[in-house]
């Protein structure tokens, strides 16, 4: 994809996002398309950033955390700061998901128990 540029509509289609989502990501400075007149173009850098944004969202990372993480690349192109920040974000998300999984397992067991108790009673 070296040097390839895609327009706004193509970017939405490639990542299956709404125009509103894409404009929002630009507004909060996650993406920086080039403009020619009223047309926005996204190069390889923006496509890579969008991939990371959507992956971060899938993992439950906030847009603000993603924005701060992406900014680290400009401060440290070698990536050490970004790598350290990513490990910290992933550790937080893993801890949160593990806690939520325990809570969900408890809720599932309670629901199974409630169902079994209710189903065993003759409702006639």
N, C-alpha and C positions, 0 to 999 in steps of 0.2 A: 504494500500500500504506500510505498515511498512517494511522498509528494502529492498523493491523491487528495482531492478536495471533494467534499460532498455538500449539497445545499441543505437547507433547513428541513425540507420535506423528506429528503433521503435519510437524514440523521434520525428523524422521528421513526421512519420505517425500519431502519437498521436496528434500532434499539427498542422498537415497539413501545414508544412513549408518546404521550400526547404533546401537541404543540405547547400547551400550557405548561407542562412539566419542563420541557426544554427551555422555554423562556424563563421559567422560575430559576433553573440552574444557572442561567446566564445572569439573572438579576442578583442572585446571591454570590456571584463571582466564583462559581465552580467551573464554568466554561467561558472561553473568550474567543468566539468566532471572529473571523475577519469579515469585513463588510465591504461590499461594492455596491454603492447606491443603497437600495433597501434590501438587497440580497445578502444573507449570511452564508458564509462558507466555513466548513469544519475540516481541518487538516488532520493528519495522523496523531498529533498531540492531543487534540480535542477528542478524537475517537478513543484514544487510550484512556484519557481522563474519564470519559463517559463510561467505559467498561469498568473502571475502578469504582466510580460513583455507584453504579447499579449493583456491583458486587458488595460494596459496603452496606448499601440499603438492605440487600437480601440478608446480610448478617446482622441487621438491626443497629447498625452504627448511624448516629445522627448526621444530618447534613453538615452541621457546624463542625463536628469532629472530622468529617471527610474533608471539608474545606481547609481546615487547619493542617491536616495531614498532607494534602496536595501542595499547600504552600511551602512545606518543608523542602520540597525538591528544589525550589528556587534558591533556598538558603544553603543547601548542601547537595549539589548535583551528584556527589558520590553515593548518596543514599543512606548514609549511616543514621542520620536523624530520623529519616522516614522509616527505616527498618526498626529502630528502637520504638518509635511511636506506634507502628503497626503491631508489634509484639504486645505492647501494653494494651492497645485497643482490643486485640483478639483475646488476651487473658481476661479482660473485664467482661467481654461478651460470653466467653466460655463459662465463667463463674455465674453470670446471670442466667444463661440457658440451663446450666446444671441445677441451679436453685429452682427455676421454673419447672424443670422436668420432675423434680422431686414433688413439688406442689401438685403438678398435674397427675402424677401417679397416685398421690393421696386422694385427690378428687375422684379419679377413676374408680378407685377401690370403694370410696364412699357411695358413689353412684351404683356400682355393682351390688353392693350390700343393700342399698335402698330398693333397687329393682328386685333382688331376690326375696327380700322380706315382703314387699308389696305383691309380687307375683305368687307367693306361697299362700297368701290369704285368699280365702274363698270370697269373692266379691258378690256372690248371688244372694 
